[in-house]
Amino acid sequence: HVGYLWMTSLAFVLVCFTGLASVCLAIFPIEGLNVILLFIGLAVCADALRITEPRHWPAYILALMPGMCNWAIEQSQALVALQCASIPDGQTQCPDPRGTDPRTWGSSPDLVGLWILGQGYLVTAILWSALLIFITDR
């Protein structure tokens, strides 16, 4: 097990410090890599759920929510950018789809809520799950 961790860290160091990451991105399309990352993420989540005690499953599911909100906002940003790219210049003014201001999302409180929950989703997920586990165990 320790040897696997050392091999993995050595592979990451080689890929990151030698520029192999950009070579891989030049060879493989990003869509193909996204599928691989999704599969790895699902495998990690399945392993985490298998070792999690059943009474902590609600905290596990709650911890996934901020990440899902961030994913939904990134997808909607990509959709807005694609739609704005198809409109000829001068016909309409498109909002900045990557804007950090929640007002970029117009008058939709649902999208503003998703945007707010998706900001800092890793820290939010850790805190929410820790709080729910603490409440559950208490």
C-alpha angles and dihedrals in degrees: 000000000000091000090055091054092050092048091049093049091047090051091050091050091050094048095045101042100039098050094247090133092068090045090053090048090051092051101038123047114242090237090062092049092049090059091052091048091048091052092049091048092051091048091051091048091050091051091048092050092049093057095039116100112247093241089061096052093099089057089049092053092044090053090057094057100078090050091050089051090052090049092050092051092048090052092049090048090053090049093051091047091050093049093047091049090057094054114088116243117270098022096094138351113245121205119244101268092202093049117136093213111098089217086071086079093063122223097330108118089189093061092043089052091049090049092051094047091047095056110098090359096166094057091041092052092049093048096044094048093046091050093048092047089050091050092046094049094045 
